[in-house]
Amino acid sequence: MFKALTSAALLFVATAGSALAQVPPSQVRAANLARMEAERINGGLSKYFTANCMHRSGGGNCLVNESADGYLFNFLGGAPGWEVNQQPATVQTKILIGPEGNQVKEVIYNGAPQ
């Protein structure tokens, strides 16, 4: 039984690792930059925290488009703890990061959730 659990656990870890490895480094950089830019323009971490999707590798489902123009993220945010405490988001941010993941090309929207 222990041997079967070990094999299953190894398969899970290998599969999870493969899924993470498929996110291009530029997308990981882009998500980090988008999150940090939203934190900056919304008053810093003491006042603002992005949705959980922005803390996943590559931005999770907050990444809404990838093209030659770059990575487009659309995500919610609010006061620290807003999502954990099941409070409504107070800010929505839509931001385009360059294709290399190292340049904010445009903050398309940053305001009340639409």
Residue pairs with C-beta under 8 A, 6 or more apart in sequence:
20 57
23 57
23 58
24 58
25 101
26 71
26 99
26 100
26 101
27 58
27 59
27 63
27 66
27 71
27 101
28 57
28 58
28 101
29 100
29 101
29 102
30 58
30 59
30 70
30 71
30 73
30 97
30 98
30 101
31 54
31 56
31 57
31 58
31 59
31 62
31 63
31 71
31 73
31 97
31 101
32 101
33 97
33 101
33 102
33 103
33 104
34 54
34 59
34 62
34 71
34 73
34 75
34 93
34 95
34 97
34 104
35 50
35 54
35 55
35 59
37 95
37 104
37 107
38 48
38 50
38 54
38 75
38 77
38 91
38 93
38 95
38 110
39 45
39 48
39 49
39 50
41 93
41 107
41 110
42 48
42 77
42 91
42 93
42 110
45 80
46 80
47 79
47 80
48 77
48 78
48 79
48 80
48 91
49 77
49 78
49 79
49 80
49 81
49 82
49 83
50 75
50 76
50 77
50 93
51 62
51 75
51 76
51 77
51 83
51 89
52 60
52 83
53 59
53 60
53 61
53 62
53 75
54 60
54 62
54 73
54 75
59 71
59 73
59 75
62 73
62 74
62 75
63 71
63 72
63 73
64 72
64 73
64 74
65 71
65 72
66 72
68 99
69 96
69 99
69 105
70 96
70 97
70 98
70 99
70 103
70 105
71 96
71 97
71 98
71 99
71 101
72 94
72 95
72 96
72 97
72 108
73 93
73 94
73 95
73 96
73 97
74 92
74 93
74 94
75 92
75 93
76 89
76 91
76 92
76 93
76 113
77 89
77 90
77 91
77 92
77 93
78 87
78 88
78 89
78 90
78 91
79 87
79 90
81 87
82 88
82 89
82 90
83 89
88 113
89 113
90 112
90 113
91 110
91 111
91 112
91 113
92 109
92 110
92 111
92 112
92 113
92 114
93 107
93 109
93 110
94 107
94 108
94 109
94 110
95 104
95 106
95 107
95 108
95 110
96 104
96 105
96 106
96 108
97 103
97 104
97 105
98 104
98 105
